[in-house]
Amino acid sequence: MTQDSALEKIEDIEIRLLLEAIYYQYHYDFRNYAMASIKRRLKRAREQLGFATISAMQEGVLHDPTVLSQLLGYLTVQVSDMFRDPRYFRALRERVLPHLRTYPSLKIWIAGCSSGEEVYSLAILFREEGLESRTIFYATDINHDALQAAESGIYDLDRIQQFTENHRAAGGKSSLSDYYRTAYGKASFDKTLRQHVVFSDHSLVTDAVFGEMNLISCRNVLIYFDRPLQDRAVGLFVDSLARRGFLGLGAKESLRFSAHADGFKDFAREERIYQRLDR
Ligand SMILES: C[S@@+](CC[C@H](N)C(=O)[O-])C[C@H]1O[C@@H](n2cnc3c(N)ncnc32)[C@H](O)[C@@H]1O
């Protein structure tokens, strides 16, 4: 064994021990996340937070909760966008909403909502389609900083051009500028968009089902889990969906290899929208 591969092996052991420590001390469970990306991100955290080794970082996090909040910033990926992959939102608008429209009240779960871009996208879409007033949106994540940002609905102004293009490509029926005001280099989204939204802390790894959802949008979250953990999360979705409810995933995600694949049918294959089978 070369010296490099011996060091690599030690670092693997240290990473596993660190993830156990975080779980036992704080109940955040990253032990079954896709290992290659966890390793990359923890190495970056070690360098940037100034720890000599992963073991030193473990000692740090066990004794200092502020290190945990810093580490959560590395362990969870917060990239998001409004109307991200506009085709998904167009398919919701044109194909899913005609079904949802037949219900007197609606529950929508945005699992892994990050800093809220997906939440505001859905609230705007539902408002444009006249469904907002009968809908409750549950927006959940494990990252508190992200949830706080989501609740504030404030984004850097330099992101607005992309948001606007995406909104248009998603078939937007209004002007995005109707929904925000600008000041000091920021765009602040209209707080009435949040009046039907409940933000809460919920982990797809350690927490239980949410009942009777008509649509669950969980995009670009499962990609960070290993296969058994993806199965657990999709199992939660099966149990949380109303009969013939919809599940939307990210553009690079699919149910094709899921243990629960036979509980769903492809509804909009390209846009990764599935419908729970009625049985
Ligand atoms: C890349 S963002 C996706 C944001 C948004 N859904 C989108 O597609 O733009 C992934 C989010 O999943 C959240 N996340 C990671 N592990 C989670 C878990 N176990 N339960 C719930 N959310 C989780 C992260 O904190 C992060 O906000």
The ligand as a Tripos MOL2 file, in Angstrom:
@<TRIPOS>MOLECULE
LIG
   27    29     1     0     0
SMALL
NO_CHARGES

@<TRIPOS>ATOM
      1 C1        -29.6280   21.1890   -3.7160 C.3       1 LIG1
      2 S1        -30.8130   21.6640   -2.5250 S.3       1 LIG1
      3 C2        -32.3150   21.4990   -3.4460 C.3       1 LIG1
      4 C3        -33.1850   22.7160   -3.3450 C.3       1 LIG1
      5 C4        -34.4460   22.6790   -4.2050 C.3       1 LIG1
      6 N1        -35.2630   21.5400   -3.9050 N.3       1 LIG1
      7 C5        -34.1030   22.7140   -5.6710 C.2       1 LIG1
      8 O1        -34.2490   21.7130   -6.3650 O.co2     1 LIG1
      9 O2        -33.6510   23.7760   -6.1460 O.co2     1 LIG1
     10 C6        -30.8490   20.2460   -1.4520 C.3       1 LIG1
     11 C7        -31.5520   20.5220   -0.1340 C.3       1 LIG1
     12 O3        -31.8210   19.2750    0.5240 O.3       1 LIG1
     13 C8        -31.6750   19.5020    1.9130 C.3       1 LIG1
     14 N2        -31.4830   18.2180    2.5910 N.ar      1 LIG1
     15 C9        -30.3560   17.4800    2.6950 C.ar      1 LIG1
     16 N3        -30.5830   16.3900    3.4470 N.ar      1 LIG1
     17 C10       -31.8940   16.4320    3.8080 C.ar      1 LIG1
     18 C11       -32.7240   15.5930    4.5960 C.ar      1 LIG1
     19 N4        -32.2340   14.4940    5.1810 N.pl3     1 LIG1
     20 N5        -34.0220   15.9290    4.7670 N.ar      1 LIG1
     21 C12       -34.5130   17.0620    4.1920 C.ar      1 LIG1
     22 N6        -33.7740   17.9050    3.4490 N.ar      1 LIG1
     23 C13       -32.4790   17.5960    3.2560 C.ar      1 LIG1
     24 C14       -30.4610   20.4170    1.9910 C.3       1 LIG1
     25 O4        -30.3620   21.0800    3.2310 O.3       1 LIG1
     26 C15       -30.7200   21.3480    0.8170 C.3       1 LIG1
     27 O5        -31.4430   22.4740    1.2370 O.3       1 LIG1
@<TRIPOS>BOND
     1     1     2 1
     2     2     3 1
     3     2    10 1
     4     3     4 1
     5     4     5 1
     6     5     6 1
     7     5     7 1
     8     7     8 2
     9     7     9 1
    10    10    11 1
    11    11    12 1
    12    11    26 1
    13    12    13 1
    14    13    14 1
    15    13    24 1
    16    14    15 ar
    17    14    23 ar
    18    15    16 ar
    19    16    17 ar
    20    17    18 ar
    21    17    23 ar
    22    18    19 1
    23    18    20 ar
    24    20    21 ar
    25    21    22 ar
    26    22    23 ar
    27    24    25 1
    28    24    26 1
    29    26    27 1
@<TRIPOS>SUBSTRUCTURE
     1 LIG1         1 GROUP 0 **** ****
